[in-house]
Amino acid sequence: MVSAPRKVLCSIGAGPHAELLEVSGATFAPFATHHGYDLCLRGEVLARDRPASWSKVQLVRSLLRVYEVVLWIDADAAVVDGSVDVLDALEPSSLMALAAHSTNEGDDPIPNAGVWLLRRHWKTQRFLARVWRSTGYLHHKWWENAAILELLGYELDPRVRLVRPTPMYFRTTLLGTEWNSIPVDPSPAPRICHFPAVPLDQRLSGLRAIADQLRHSEP
Ligand SMILES: [Mn+2]
């Protein structure tokens, strides 16, 4: 008998983001229960010597030593329809899946680690080690996401585009917008809604509106 993979859903909400995770985490919990994920929600950064966003890399690396599948969802995102496990969207040959958006018609979809699914594999760990070593991006405006893009084969300047896809790119599933519905590129049937690039109070009110809606739609 093949046993189900050990899965964990994780996120970090440190400092001013703790309030976000308090609201979004309440939408993660039913998804986790329904699909058999353990929940690992942290209230503090793990890498104190780097900008907070980098702690995401450290957390998923450490959890992949224990779990076969790690799902990261940003603290400023909420699960609005948890009926489908995002793992079902991971192509069988893929080692990870990332949210992705095209900013302009015809442009390459740009991966976004706001929703990030990883499968345990030495190649996944090697990729994460390379992301971690990409210290040239420590203070980049996109932090670890910039390192991820470069290591997948994207050029960042003058605009983001896929120029030399790496082997890891071909082992990466780019998720549809339903898994990361954002205000500038919303999905008609979102499963996860995300509020990037807006002030904290707007993220919080967006999440709270969703949480209220979910509460009222409960049977
Ligand atoms: Mn975010």
Residues whose N, C-alpha, C, O or C-beta is under 5 A from the ligand:
A	BS01	MN	D74 D76 G114 P196
